[in-house]
Amino acid sequence: MATQESVQERVVVVTGGGTGIGAAIAARYAADGARVAIVGRRREPLDAVAAETGAFPVVADAADGASAAAAVAEILARWGRIDVLVANAGGHGFAPVAETSDENWAAAMSANLTTAFVMARETLPALLASAERSGSAEIVIVSSLAGLFAGPSVAGYTVGKHALIGLTKTLARDYSRRGVRVNAVCPGWVRTPMADAEMDEFASHAPEIVDRAAGYAAVTRDVPLGRPAEAAEIASIVRFLGSSESSYMTGSVLVADGGAHIVDLPTVAFEHAGM
């Protein structure tokens, strides 16, 4: 059973902390007694999450080295340490290759990969210092089921999320001996504002999808658990990976998709036929 003591007073940095999964991660860590900094480019959603959770909002672009370095300096000035980085920022890249411009490709890589790379690089000195003091520090990278499989017309997003798995492994290989453990989580469908917008778009193109709820039902029809995750469920997994409770895990990839990855697609038609 999870214990609050494993994260109490630890300093946790969450990128993309203003909405969705990032906001839920911030709330979970804060509820367990951690000191949480949430990083994002927009002040308003950060302030809203800060008001609800007590997190420290830091406006910065996690994909920009100078901006990320300034954010890290601001957090260190406040608390003097960083013990956990949750690289959660992401988005962009929703088109097939032939329809992806150079600009859109760069935006997808920036949002989904560079944010994690830059924040890992900028926080590593503080994380290594934390590991030297306490024996361990953690990086948790939020990838996606799209980091393992390919969906239709999401080239930039898929490639960026796949690359996050590689980033997880190379960070773990290089820094685990020095006490910084690095693991990734790959969520499937999660009920968030971004996914809500996708369901609304789905409904606008499919007459049989009458509303957002019908959209979620359709995209999880063949998922063994038969529903999307709530953001708090993914936050619980991140909280586990970013704590001493996962002390013998590094370079691991945890899939949290309701069982979608175990489904044999060629046999789905048989199930729908009642066989």
Beta strands, then each sheet from edge to edge (+ up, - down):
strand 1: 11-15
strand 2: 35-40
strand 3: 56-59
strand 4: 84-87
strand 5: 137-142
strand 6: 180-187
strand 7: 190-191
strand 8: 229-230
strand 9: 253-256
sheet 1: 3+ 2+ 1+ 4+ 5+ 6+ 9+
sheet 2: 7+ 8+
end
